[in-house]
Amino acid sequence: MPELPEVESVRRGLVRARLRAPVTELWRSRSPLRIGATWRDERLECLVGATPGEVQRRGKYVVWHFDGDDLGLVVHLGMSGRFGLATPEQPHAPHTHFVLRFADGREVRLVDPRRFGGLRAGKLDELWRSPPLGELGPEPLARGFDGRALEARAGTSARALRDVLLDQTVVAGIGNIYAVEALHLAGLHPLLPAKRLRASAWDRLAHALVTVLRQAIDNGGTTLRDFRDVSGHSGRNQDELRVYGRAGAPCPGCGTTLKGFVHGGRSGVFCPQDQRRARGRIA
């Protein structure tokens, strides 16, 4: 699933494209996308005639402004979504579900084979207040994000640390790849209950999150299977992953064989030496 770095790569690509011509046409396939009440009323028609502006990101969501700060489009890429640039002469790729055509002849298209992505348009202030944007936790790359911000939201939780990081109301934009990578960098066992951490461990974890996210953004995101940026290019960060997907390989830190695990239906990897599951509280 595209996580914060991949969505940030898409956002930056849209900014570089400098799309400023009004929307002249909108096409939407008949196939439903993300299920749930939040996404049922897409209201995409309001974008026809609107002029695109600033492109922001909130967690795993692209938030595209139209006509100043009046209208907005929220895009969620789901498990396999690609949001890219095209021209009308290019045939629609299989599983294309959404096309915005602009007056300068360019288009943006959402291709989503698994249809877990989502689209929602409307008044921008309403989009920011309502789910899913209104329910998100702090941005890990925002100024002021630190261990105290994490501890305030999860410091009393009995859930496993990896599960806490995947909770978008605790911290926005983190998925399984970067949770596993950050926990290894912080030297924390992924299944350790969150309430076992002391303040210094929360600080270490927050710093590790920022480090792995910034590295992934610099590398254009992680492409394990489907992710592409708006120009169709794969990310490069998969070549820099230290532990994710490397169960059975030596730990890059100590050389101990990395171990895989499955918890809550999600797989993960940790180092039994550098991420020991201590009995007491972790400082």
C-alpha positions in Angstrom: 0.0 0.0 0.0 1.3 3.5 -0.8 2.3 5.1 2.5 3.3 8.7 3.4 6.5 8.8 1.2 4.8 7.4 -1.9 1.9 9.8 -1.5 4.4 12.7 -1.0 6.1 11.7 -4.2 2.8 11.9 -6.0 2.1 15.3 -4.5 5.5 16.6 -5.5 4.9 15.3 -9.1 1.6 17.1 -9.3 3.3 20.3 -8.1 6.0 20.0 -10.7 3.4 19.5 -13.4 2.1 23.0 -12.8 -1.5 22.1 -13.8 -3.3 25.5 -13.8 -5.8 25.1 -16.7 -9.5 24.6 -15.7 -11.1 21.2 -15.7 -13.0 20.7 -18.9 -14.2 17.1 -18.6 -14.5 14.4 -16.0 -14.9 10.6 -16.6 -15.6 8.0 -13.9 -15.9 4.3 -14.5 -19.0 2.5 -13.2 -16.9 0.4 -10.8 -17.2 1.3 -7.1 -14.0 2.1 -5.3 -13.3 2.2 -1.6 -16.4 1.1 0.4 -17.8 2.8 3.4 -20.0 5.8 4.1 -17.1 8.3 4.0 -16.4 7.5 0.3 -19.9 6.7 -1.0 -20.8 10.2 -2.0 -17.9 11.2 -4.3 -19.4 14.5 -5.6 -16.8 14.7 -8.3 -18.9 16.7 -10.7 -18.3 19.9 -8.8 -14.7 19.9 -10.2 -15.8 20.5 -13.8 -15.0 24.1 -14.7 -12.8 24.5 -11.6 -9.2 25.6 -11.7 -6.6 23.5 -9.9 -4.3 25.1 -7.3 -2.2 24.0 -4.3 -1.6 20.3 -3.8 -1.2 19.1 -0.2 -0.8 15.8 1.6 -2.3 14.7 4.8 -1.1 11.3 6.0 -1.7 8.9 3.1 -4.1 11.3 1.3 -3.5 13.8 -1.5 -5.6 16.9 -0.9 -5.8 19.0 -4.1 -7.2 22.5 -3.9 -9.4 23.9 -6.7 -10.6 27.5 -7.2 -8.5 28.8 -4.3 -9.6 27.3 -1.1 -13.3 26.7 -2.0 -13.2 23.2 -3.5 -11.0 20.2 -2.9 -10.3 16.7 -4.1 -9.2 14.0 -1.7 -7.4 11.0 -3.3 -6.6 7.8 -1.5 -4.4 5.3 -3.5 -5.5 2.2 -1.5 -3.5 -0.9 -2.0 -2.6 -0.6 -5.7 -3.7 2.8 -7.0 -1.6 5.0 -9.4 -2.4 8.7 -9.9 -0.6 9.9 -13.0 -0.4 12.3 -15.9 -1.5 11.4 -19.4 -2.7 13.0 -22.7 -6.0 12.2 -24.4 -4.2 10.3 -27.2 -2.9 7.7 -24.7 -5.4 4.8 -24.4 -6.8 4.2 -20.9 -4.7 1.6 -19.0 -6.7 -1.4 -17.7 -8.4 -0.6 -14.4 -8.6 3.1 -15.1 -11.5 4.5 -12.9 -11.1 8.3 -13.0 -9.9 10.9 -15.5 -9.7 14.7 -15.1 -9.1 16.5 -18.4 -7.8 20.1 -18.3 -8.1 22.9 -20.9 -4.4 22.6 -21.8 -5.0 19.1 -23.1 -3.4 17.2 -20.2 -5.2 14.6 -18.0 -4.7 13.0 -14.6 -5.9 9.4 -14.2 -6.5 7.0 -11.4 -5.6 3.4 -12.2 -6.5 1.0 -9.4 -6.7 -2.8 -10.1 -7.8 -3.8 -6.6 -10.2 -0.8 -6.3 -9.3 -0.1 -2.6 -8.5 3.5 -3.4 -11.0 6.4 -2.9 -12.1 9.7 -4.3 -14.0 12.5 -2.7 -14.6 16.1 -3.8 -16.5 19.0 -2.3 -16.1 22.1 -0.2 -12.5 22.1 1.1 -13.3 23.2 4.7 -15.8 20.3 5.0 -13.3 17.8 3.6 -10.7 18.9 6.2 -13.2 18.6 9.1 -14.9 15.3 8.1 -13.5 11.7 8.0 -11.0 10.6 7.0 -8.9 13.8 7.2 -10.6 15.0 10.4 -9.7 11.8 12.3 -6.0 11.7 11.5 -3.3 12.0 14.1 -0.2 14.3 13.9 2.0 14.5 10.8 5.3 12.8 11.6 7.2 15.3 9.4 5.5 18.4 10.8 7.5 20.8 13.0 7.1 19.9 16.7 6.5 16.1 16.1 8.4 14.2 18.8 8.2 11.4 21.3 5.9 13.4 23.5 3.3 13.6 20.7 3.4 9.9 20.2 3.3 9.1 24.0 0.3 11.4 24.4 -1.7 9.4 22.0 -0.5 5.8 22.7 1.5 5.9 26.0 -1.1 4.0 27.9 -2.0 1.5 25.2 -1.6 -2.2 25.7 -1.4 -2.8 21.9 1.8 -3.9 20.2 4.0 -1.0 19.1 3.7 -2.0 15.4 -0.1 -1.9 15.7 0.0 1.5 17.4 2.1 2.9 14.5 -0.4 1.6 12.0 -3.3 3.4 13.7 -3.8 6.6 11.7 -5.4 8.4 14.7 -2.1 8.0 16.5 0.2 9.2 13.8 -0.7 9.9 10.2 0.8 8.2 7.1 2.6 5.2 8.6 2.1 1.8 7.1 3.7 -1.6 7.6 6.9 -1.0 5.7 7.9 2.1 7.6 6.7 0.9 11.0 8.9 -2.2 10.7 11.8 -0.1 9.5 11.5 2.5 12.2 11.1 0.0 15.0 14.3 -1.7 13.9 16.2 1.6 13.7 14.9 2.5 17.2 15.9 -1.0 18.6 12.3 -1.7 19.8 10.5 -5.0 19.5 7.4 -4.7 17.2 5.2 -6.7 19.5 6.2 -4.9 22.7 3.1 -3.2 24.4 3.2 0.5 23.9 2.7 1.2 27.6 6.0 -0.3 28.4 8.0 2.6 26.8 9.5 5.4 28.8 9.8 8.9 27.4 13.3 8.4 26.0 12.2 5.3 24.0 9.3 7.3 22.6 11.8 10.0 21.5 13.9 7.4 19.9 11.0 6.0 18.0 9.8 9.4 16.8 13.3 10.2 15.5 13.5 6.8 13.7 10.1 7.5 12.0 11.3 10.8 10.7 14.6 9.3 9.5 13.1 6.4 7.5 10.3 8.6 6.0 12.7 11.3 4.9 15.0 8.7 3.4 12.1 7.1 1.5 10.9 10.5 0.2 14.5 11.3 -1.0 14.4 7.9 -2.9 11.0 8.6 -4.5 9.1 6.1 -2.4 9.2 2.3 -2.2 8.0 0.2 -5.1 7.4 -3.4 -4.1 4.8 -4.1 -6.8 2.4 -1.4 -8.0 3.5 2.1 -6.9 4.5 4.6 -9.6 4.8 8.4 -9.4 2.8 10.7 -11.6 5.3 10.3 -14.4 5.2 6.5 -14.2 8.5 6.0 -12.5 9.1 3.4 -9.8 10.5 4.4 -6.4 14.1 3.5 -5.4 13.7 3.0 -1.6 13.1 -0.8 -1.9 16.8 -1.1 -2.4 17.5 0.7 0.9 15.1 -1.2 3.2 17.1 -2.7 6.1 14.7 -5.3 7.4 11.3 -5.2 5.7 10.9 -8.3 3.5 14.3 -9.7 4.5 13.4 -12.4 7.0 16.1 -15.0 7.1 18.8 -12.5 6.0 21.5 -11.2 8.3 20.7 -8.0 10.3 22.5 -5.1 8.8 23.4 -4.0 12.3 24.7 -7.1 14.1 24.5 -9.9 11.6 22.0 -11.9 13.5 19.4 -13.7 11.3 16.3 -11.6 11.0 13.0 -13.3 12.0 9.6 -12.9 10.5 6.3 -12.8 12.3 2.6 -12.5 11.7 0.5 -10.5 14.0 -3.0 -9.2 13.4 -3.0 -10.6 9.9 0.1 -8.6 8.9 3.6 -9.9 8.5 6.7 -8.2 9.9 10.4 -8.6 10.5 12.7 -7.9 13.5 16.2 -8.7 14.8 16.1 -10.9 17.9 19.4 -9.4 19.0 18.9 -5.6 18.4 15.2 -5.7 19.2 15.0 -7.8 22.2 11.6 -8.1 24.0 12.7 -7.0 27.4 10.6 -7.7 30.5 10.7 -4.4 32.2 9.9 -0.9 30.9 12.0 0.3 28.0 14.0 3.5 28.3 
